[in-house]
Amino acid sequence: MPFAADTTLMSDVTAAVRIAGRTLLDRYTPHARGVSLDEVVQELHANDDAVLDVLREPLLRARRGSQWAEDELAGGALPPGEWWVVDPAEGNINHVHGMPGWAVTATLVRDNEPVLTVVHLPLTGDTYTAAAGGGARLNDRPLKVSAKSGLGAALVGTGQAKPGEDVRTYRRIGDSVTAMLTAGLVVRVSVPATMQLIHVAAGRMDAFWQFSDVRSGLVAGALLVSEAGGTVTDLAGEPWTTAGRDFLAAAPGVHAAALEALSPIV
């Protein structure tokens, strides 16, 4: 069902995410921060806390009655209603290591379907937005997925959703990379998911898959890709929801071939 997102809501959410992005940018350094695991984790949490301090209240105010999904690494279905699924520092590990490839994301999920999203990249100033039934945009330009029709010419990608996944998931990632190196042209393995999914939505990449249900890394990209004309499913070929364990977003011309290559991996 299309989401009747009024222009005021999108404007308010975009403004809030951009302000939060300035907070994250102020914390950025061109060198890595933290040497021990404890030090790195402290830096990650400090980034999250600083951004959430300026992002939570404006988003809840922008959509009265909405609720907040607290754990950014959680997966699975949410209770009925409207929920903000936010990653205050998507690609946080890149940020604390002085690398590019990080963003602030905020997605409104209604009854487990993403209906509005804003992804802001503070380093470049770019903002990706989408509303269900309203298309996807990069700043003021409409987005459209790749027109490729063969996996053999495709640039595809995957990555891990979080540290500490089980060994079976790591094995599936490795097997899937081998399968796609064979079937596709080039495979990127990197984090975070959103930074690859915006490339799929913009037609720069042709497919992205992930063996995980961490919803904060998928809901924004899922909406952007689908609103840009892409196909978003699980690895059984069924429409993806937040309850899904596997994820595939692809240009329509390569989706079936990507599904064929990946679905046997169990």
Buried (B, 14 or more C-beta within 10 A) or exposed (E): EEBEBEEEBBEBBBEBBBBBBBBBBEBBEEEEBBEEEEEBEBBBEBBBEBBBEBBBEBBBEBBEEBBEBEEBBBBEBBEEEBBBBBBBBBBBBBBBBEEEBBBBBBBBBBBBBBBBBBBBBBBEEBBBBBBBEBBBBBEEEEBBBBEBEEBEBBBBBBBBBBEEBEEEBEEBBEBBBEBBEEBBBEBBBBBBBBBBBBBBBBBEBBBBBBBBBBBBBBBBBBBBBBBBBBBBBBBEEEEBBBEBBBBBBBBBBBBEBBBEBBBEBE
